[in-house]
Amino acid sequence: MRKEAILSQFGTKVKLFRNERDISQEKLAELSKLDRTYISSIERGQRNIGILNIIKIADALQVKASSLLEEIGDFDA
């Protein structure tokens, strides 16, 4: 799977969990101590974020970080 597809799938997962909890991007940004524009770019698949930010987002969404990564395809270099 291509990098772009993986980033898009991850962003979709973040957005899905956020919407399930009825949390705005602004609220997620506040809870995770990240910028709202950063959250937006993640959800649009435009950011390749680090593990610490994945954990911040997972904590803010009250899910395990592994839940954000489940069912995301394998990377083809």
N, CA, C and O atoms as CSV, one atom per row, in Angstrom:
chain,resi,resn,atom,element,x,y,z
A,1,MET,N,N,0.840,-1.174,0.000
A,1,MET,CA,C,0.000,0.000,0.000
A,1,MET,C,C,0.887,1.239,0.000
A,1,MET,O,O,1.942,1.261,0.633
A,2,ARG,N,N,0.460,2.238,-0.695
A,2,ARG,CA,C,1.233,3.469,-0.810
A,2,ARG,C,C,1.105,4.333,0.442
A,2,ARG,O,O,0.128,4.252,1.187
A,3,LYS,N,N,2.112,5.149,0.640
A,3,LYS,CA,C,2.162,6.051,1.796
A,3,LYS,C,C,0.897,6.903,1.880
A,3,LYS,O,O,0.317,7.050,2.956
A,4,GLU,N,N,0.473,7.460,0.755
A,4,GLU,CA,C,-0.693,8.345,0.746
A,4,GLU,C,C,-1.951,7.624,1.223
A,4,GLU,O,O,-2.763,8.193,1.953
A,5,ALA,N,N,-2.104,6.373,0.808
A,5,ALA,CA,C,-3.278,5.598,1.208
A,5,ALA,C,C,-3.255,5.300,2.705
A,5,ALA,O,O,-4.292,5.345,3.367
A,6,ILE,N,N,-2.087,4.999,3.228
A,6,ILE,CA,C,-1.956,4.722,4.661
A,6,ILE,C,C,-2.284,5.970,5.475
A,6,ILE,O,O,-3.016,5.893,6.461
A,7,LEU,N,N,-1.749,7.112,5.069
A,7,LEU,CA,C,-2.024,8.360,5.787
A,7,LEU,C,C,-3.504,8.708,5.714
A,7,LEU,O,O,-4.082,9.194,6.687
A,8,SER,N,N,-4.112,8.461,4.570
A,8,SER,CA,C,-5.538,8.719,4.405
A,8,SER,C,C,-6.366,7.807,5.304
A,8,SER,O,O,-7.322,8.262,5.933
A,9,GLN,N,N,-6.010,6.531,5.369
A,9,GLN,CA,C,-6.726,5.592,6.236
A,9,GLN,C,C,-6.591,5.981,7.704
A,9,GLN,O,O,-7.560,5.918,8.460
A,10,PHE,N,N,-5.389,6.381,8.102
A,10,PHE,CA,C,-5.186,6.794,9.490
A,10,PHE,C,C,-6.039,8.025,9.799
A,10,PHE,O,O,-6.704,8.078,10.834
A,11,GLY,N,N,-6.019,8.997,8.916
A,11,GLY,CA,C,-6.816,10.204,9.108
A,11,GLY,C,C,-8.299,9.906,9.202
A,11,GLY,O,O,-9.014,10.509,10.002
A,12,THR,N,N,-8.756,8.978,8.385
A,12,THR,CA,C,-10.160,8.577,8.423
A,12,THR,C,C,-10.503,7.947,9.764
A,12,THR,O,O,-11.584,8.185,10.302
A,13,LYS,N,N,-9.586,7.138,10.310
A,13,LYS,CA,C,-9.812,6.528,11.625
A,13,LYS,C,C,-9.917,7.588,12.718
A,13,LYS,O,O,-10.798,7.516,13.576
A,14,VAL,N,N,-9.027,8.561,12.688
A,14,VAL,CA,C,-9.071,9.640,13.681
A,14,VAL,C,C,-10.415,10.358,13.593
A,14,VAL,O,O,-11.071,10.592,14.608
A,15,LYS,N,N,-10.813,10.702,12.383
A,15,LYS,CA,C,-12.078,11.420,12.186
A,15,LYS,C,C,-13.268,10.575,12.638
A,15,LYS,O,O,-14.202,11.098,13.246
A,16,LEU,N,N,-13.242,9.279,12.348
A,16,LEU,CA,C,-14.317,8.384,12.757
A,16,LEU,C,C,-14.461,8.355,14.277
A,16,LEU,O,O,-15.561,8.529,14.801
A,17,PHE,N,N,-13.361,8.137,14.978
A,17,PHE,CA,C,-13.404,8.125,16.442
A,17,PHE,C,C,-13.840,9.488,16.988
A,17,PHE,O,O,-14.600,9.555,17.954
A,18,ARG,N,N,-13.369,10.556,16.381
A,18,ARG,CA,C,-13.741,11.901,16.836
A,18,ARG,C,C,-15.239,12.129,16.665
A,18,ARG,O,O,-15.904,12.625,17.575
A,19,ASN,N,N,-15.768,11.764,15.498
A,19,ASN,CA,C,-17.196,11.953,15.242
A,19,ASN,C,C,-18.060,11.059,16.120
A,19,ASN,O,O,-19.135,11.474,16.552
A,20,GLU,N,N,-17.605,9.834,16.390
A,20,GLU,CA,C,-18.349,8.935,17.283
A,20,GLU,C,C,-18.494,9.531,18.676
A,20,GLU,O,O,-19.469,9.258,19.376
A,21,ARG,N,N,-17.530,10.337,19.071
A,21,ARG,CA,C,-17.545,10.948,20.399
A,21,ARG,C,C,-18.118,12.363,20.373
A,21,ARG,O,O,-18.159,13.051,21.393
A,22,ASP,N,N,-18.559,12.784,19.192
A,22,ASP,CA,C,-19.145,14.118,19.013
A,22,ASP,C,C,-18.203,15.214,19.515
A,22,ASP,O,O,-18.604,16.123,20.241
A,23,ILE,N,N,-16.934,15.095,19.102
A,23,ILE,CA,C,-15.899,16.056,19.479
A,23,ILE,C,C,-15.500,16.837,18.228
A,23,ILE,O,O,-15.265,16.246,17.174
A,24,SER,N,N,-15.424,18.141,18.339
A,24,SER,CA,C,-14.972,18.961,17.214
A,24,SER,C,C,-13.457,18.851,17.065
A,24,SER,O,O,-12.761,18.393,17.972
A,25,GLN,N,N,-12.967,19.275,15.917
A,25,GLN,CA,C,-11.511,19.317,15.729
A,25,GLN,C,C,-10.877,20.237,16.762
A,25,GLN,O,O,-9.802,19.940,17.284
A,26,GLU,N,N,-11.531,21.342,17.055
A,26,GLU,CA,C,-10.994,22.283,18.046
A,26,GLU,C,C,-10.889,21.629,19.421
A,26,GLU,O,O,-9.888,21.795,20.119
A,27,LYS,N,N,-11.923,20.885,19.807
A,27,LYS,CA,C,-11.908,20.224,21.117
A,27,LYS,C,C,-10.845,19.133,21.159
A,27,LYS,O,O,-10.145,18.986,22.161
A,28,LEU,N,N,-10.719,18.362,20.069
A,28,LEU,CA,C,-9.681,17.332,20.016
A,28,LEU,C,C,-8.301,17.970,20.104
A,28,LEU,O,O,-7.416,17.451,20.785
A,29,ALA,N,N,-8.118,19.081,19.423
A,29,ALA,CA,C,-6.841,19.792,19.481
A,29,ALA,C,C,-6.539,20.233,20.911
A,29,ALA,O,O,-5.416,20.085,21.393
A,30,GLU,N,N,-7.542,20.771,21.575
A,30,GLU,CA,C,-7.369,21.215,22.965
A,30,GLU,C,C,-7.021,20.036,23.878
A,30,GLU,O,O,-6.098,20.122,24.687
A,31,LEU,N,N,-7.759,18.946,23.742
A,31,LEU,CA,C,-7.539,17.775,24.595
A,31,LEU,C,C,-6.181,17.123,24.358
A,31,LEU,O,O,-5.563,16.601,25.286
A,32,SER,N,N,-5.725,17.157,23.113
A,32,SER,CA,C,-4.452,16.511,22.768
A,32,SER,C,C,-3.271,17.475,22.819
A,32,SER,O,O,-2.120,17.075,22.638
A,33,LYS,N,N,-3.570,18.751,23.067
A,33,LYS,CA,C,-2.537,19.794,23.116
A,33,LYS,C,C,-1.795,19.912,21.777
A,33,LYS,O,O,-0.578,20.093,21.725
A,34,LEU,N,N,-2.584,19.801,20.697
A,34,LEU,CA,C,-2.078,19.985,19.344
A,34,LEU,C,C,-2.896,21.088,18.683
A,34,LEU,O,O,-3.959,21.454,19.186
A,35,ASP,N,N,-2.425,21.608,17.589
A,35,ASP,CA,C,-3.123,22.678,16.888
A,35,ASP,C,C,-4.280,22.116,16.056
A,35,ASP,O,O,-4.178,21.014,15.519
A,36,ARG,N,N,-5.375,22.869,15.950
A,36,ARG,CA,C,-6.525,22.419,15.176
A,36,ARG,C,C,-6.169,22.186,13.716
A,36,ARG,O,O,-6.660,21.234,13.108
A,37,THR,N,N,-5.322,23.039,13.142
A,37,THR,CA,C,-4.937,22.852,11.742
A,37,THR,C,C,-4.119,21.577,11.561
A,37,THR,O,O,-4.159,20.952,10.501
A,38,TYR,N,N,-3.384,21.196,12.590
A,38,TYR,CA,C,-2.622,19.943,12.566
A,38,TYR,C,C,-3.584,18.752,12.558
A,38,TYR,O,O,-3.395,17.803,11.797
A,39,ILE,N,N,-4.614,18.805,13.407
A,39,ILE,CA,C,-5.636,17.756,13.439
A,39,ILE,C,C,-6.316,17.658,12.078
A,39,ILE,O,O,-6.519,16.561,11.559
A,40,SER,N,N,-6.662,18.788,11.509
A,40,SER,CA,C,-7.306,18.813,10.197
A,40,SER,C,C,-6.436,18.160,9.131
A,40,SER,O,O,-6.924,17.368,8.325
A,41,SER,N,N,-5.160,18.489,9.126
A,41,SER,CA,C,-4.264,17.921,8.114
A,41,SER,C,C,-4.066,16.417,8.321
A,41,SER,O,O,-3.868,15.683,7.353
A,42,ILE,N,N,-4.117,15.954,9.567
A,42,ILE,CA,C,-4.050,14.512,9.841
A,42,ILE,C,C,-5.280,13.830,9.252
A,42,ILE,O,O,-5.169,12.821,8.556
A,43,GLU,N,N,-6.446,14.386,9.537
A,43,GLU,CA,C,-7.694,13.788,9.064
A,43,GLU,C,C,-7.783,13.777,7.540
A,43,GLU,O,O,-8.447,12.914,6.966
A,44,ARG,N,N,-7.131,14.709,6.890
A,44,ARG,CA,C,-7.116,14.753,5.420
A,44,ARG,C,C,-5.998,13.903,4.823
A,44,ARG,O,O,-5.831,13.863,3.604
A,45,GLY,N,N,-5.233,13.225,5.676
A,45,GLY,CA,C,-4.169,12.354,5.195
A,45,GLY,C,C,-2.956,13.095,4.686
A,45,GLY,O,O,-2.211,12.577,3.854
A,46,GLN,N,N,-2.750,14.307,5.177
A,46,GLN,CA,C,-1.644,15.135,4.703
A,46,GLN,C,C,-0.466,15.189,5.665
A,46,GLN,O,O,0.522,15.870,5.394
A,47,ARG,N,N,-0.561,14.480,6.782
A,47,ARG,CA,C,0.519,14.488,7.778
A,47,ARG,C,C,0.966,13.075,8.098
A,47,ARG,O,O,0.143,12.176,8.272
A,48,ASN,N,N,2.257,12.889,8.175
A,48,ASN,CA,C,2.842,11.639,8.648
A,48,ASN,C,C,3.322,11.927,10.070
A,48,ASN,O,O,4.429,12.424,10.273
A,49,ILE,N,N,2.474,11.608,11.050
A,49,ILE,CA,C,2.745,12.042,12.419
A,49,ILE,C,C,3.560,11.012,13.189
A,49,ILE,O,O,3.594,9.831,12.840
A,50,GLY,N,N,4.206,11.481,14.230
A,50,GLY,CA,C,5.042,10.632,15.073
A,50,GLY,C,C,4.234,9.893,16.127
A,50,GLY,O,O,3.071,10.207,16.377
A,51,ILE,N,N,4.866,8.919,16.729
A,51,ILE,CA,C,4.217,8.060,17.714
A,51,ILE,C,C,3.723,8.846,18.930
A,51,ILE,O,O,2.666,8.524,19.472
A,52,LEU,N,N,4.449,9.854,19.364
A,52,LEU,CA,C,4.009,10.623,20.535
A,52,LEU,C,C,2.710,11.363,20.251
A,52,LEU,O,O,1.849,11.462,21.126
A,53,ASN,N,N,2.561,11.883,19.038
A,53,ASN,CA,C,1.321,12.568,18.691
A,53,ASN,C,C,0.176,11.582,18.478
A,53,ASN,O,O,-0.979,11.911,18.748
A,54,ILE,N,N,0.480,10.383,18.000
A,54,ILE,CA,C,-0.552,9.344,17.908
A,54,ILE,C,C,-1.077,9.038,19.308
A,54,ILE,O,O,-2.285,8.904,19.504
A,55,ILE,N,N,-0.183,8.928,20.268
A,55,ILE,CA,C,-0.582,8.637,21.647
A,55,ILE,C,C,-1.381,9.800,22.234
A,55,ILE,O,O,-2.368,9.566,22.931
A,56,LYS,N,N,-0.984,11.031,21.974
A,56,LYS,CA,C,-1.739,12.195,22.454
A,56,LYS,C,C,-3.168,12.173,21.918
A,56,LYS,O,O,-4.122,12.411,22.658
A,57,ILE,N,N,-3.305,11.885,20.630
A,57,ILE,CA,C,-4.633,11.852,20.013
A,57,ILE,C,C,-5.449,10.693,20.579
A,57,ILE,O,O,-6.627,10.859,20.896
A,58,ALA,N,N,-4.833,9.529,20.705
A,58,ALA,CA,C,-5.533,8.372,21.267
A,58,ALA,C,C,-6.004,8.664,22.690
A,58,ALA,O,O,-7.144,8.358,23.040
A,59,ASP,N,N,-5.148,9.245,23.499
A,59,ASP,CA,C,-5.531,9.594,24.873
A,59,ASP,C,C,-6.702,10.573,24.879
A,59,ASP,O,O,-7.634,10.427,25.669
A,60,ALA,N,N,-6.653,11.561,24.006
A,60,ALA,CA,C,-7.726,12.554,23.931
A,60,ALA,C,C,-9.046,11.908,23.501
A,60,ALA,O,O,-10.118,12.319,23.944
A,61,LEU,N,N,-8.958,10.899,22.638
A,61,LEU,CA,C,-10.151,10.188,22.169
A,61,LEU,C,C,-10.554,9.050,23.104
A,61,LEU,O,O,-11.585,8.409,22.901
A,62,GLN,N,N,-9.742,8.804,24.122
A,62,GLN,CA,C,-9.964,7.737,25.101
A,62,GLN,C,C,-10.029,6.361,24.432
A,62,GLN,O,O,-10.916,5.551,24.705
A,63,VAL,N,N,-9.056,6.129,23.544
A,63,VAL,CA,C,-8.894,4.821,22.897
A,63,VAL,C,C,-7.427,4.429,22.994
A,63,VAL,O,O,-6.570,5.270,23.263
A,64,LYS,N,N,-7.143,3.163,22.777
A,64,LYS,CA,C,-5.753,2.720,22.711
A,64,LYS,C,C,-5.158,3.196,21.393
A,64,LYS,O,O,-5.850,3.241,20.376
A,65,ALA,N,N,-3.895,3.546,21.411
A,65,ALA,CA,C,-3.222,3.974,20.185
A,65,ALA,C,C,-3.327,2.895,19.111
A,65,ALA,O,O,-3.453,3.204,17.926
A,66,SER,N,N,-3.277,1.640,19.523
A,66,SER,CA,C,-3.374,0.540,18.556
A,66,SER,C,C,-4.709,0.547,17.816
A,66,SER,O,O,-4.786,0.077,16.681
A,67,SER,N,N,-5.758,1.073,18.443
A,67,SER,CA,C,-7.061,1.154,17.783
A,67,SER,C,C,-7.027,2.071,16.569
A,67,SER,O,O,-7.755,1.859,15.599
A,68,LEU,N,N,-6.180,3.085,16.629
A,68,LEU,CA,C,-6.061,4.006,15.502
A,68,LEU,C,C,-5.307,3.377,14.336
A,68,LEU,O,O,-5.420,3.827,13.196
A,69,LEU,N,N,-4.536,2.332,14.632
A,69,LEU,CA,C,-3.702,1.702,13.605
A,69,LEU,C,C,-4.278,0.390,13.078
A,69,LEU,O,O,-3.786,-0.147,12.086
A,70,GLU,N,N,-5.313,-0.126,13.733
A,70,GLU,CA,C,-5.908,-1.394,13.307
A,70,GLU,C,C,-6.466,-1.283,11.895
A,70,GLU,O,O,-7.022,-0.257,11.505
A,71,GLU,N,N,-6.307,-2.354,11.149
A,71,GLU,CA,C,-6.871,-2.494,9.809
A,71,GLU,C,C,-6.310,-1.510,8.794
A,71,GLU,O,O,-6.923,-1.279,7.751
A,72,ILE,N,N,-5.172,-0.937,9.082
A,72,ILE,CA,C,-4.500,-0.088,8.102
A,72,ILE,C,C,-3.529,-0.974,7.339
A,72,ILE,O,O,-2.788,-1.751,7.939
A,73,GLY,N,N,-3.534,-0.857,6.024
A,73,GLY,CA,C,-2.768,-1.747,5.158
A,73,GLY,C,C,-1.269,-1.681,5.347
A,73,GLY,O,O,-0.740,-0.773,5.988
A,74,ASP,N,N,-0.603,-2.656,4.781
A,74,ASP,CA,C,0.857,-2.733,4.826
A,74,ASP,C,C,1.470,-1.721,3.871
A,74,ASP,O,O,0.894,-1.398,2.832
A,75,PHE,N,N,2.629,-1.234,4.233
A,75,PHE,CA,C,3.337,-0.234,3.429
A,75,PHE,C,C,4.193,-0.915,2.381
A,75,PHE,O,O,4.977,-1.813,2.690
A,76,ASP,N,N,4.040,-0.485,1.142
A,76,ASP,CA,C,4.911,-0.922,0.049
A,76,ASP,C,C,5.877,0.207,-0.250
A,76,ASP,O,O,5.458,1.295,-0.644
A,77,ALA,N,N,7.155,-0.039,-0.070
A,77,ALA,CA,C,8.174,0.999,-0.265
A,77,ALA,C,C,8.220,1.501,-1.680
A,77,ALA,O,O,9.026,2.375,-1.999
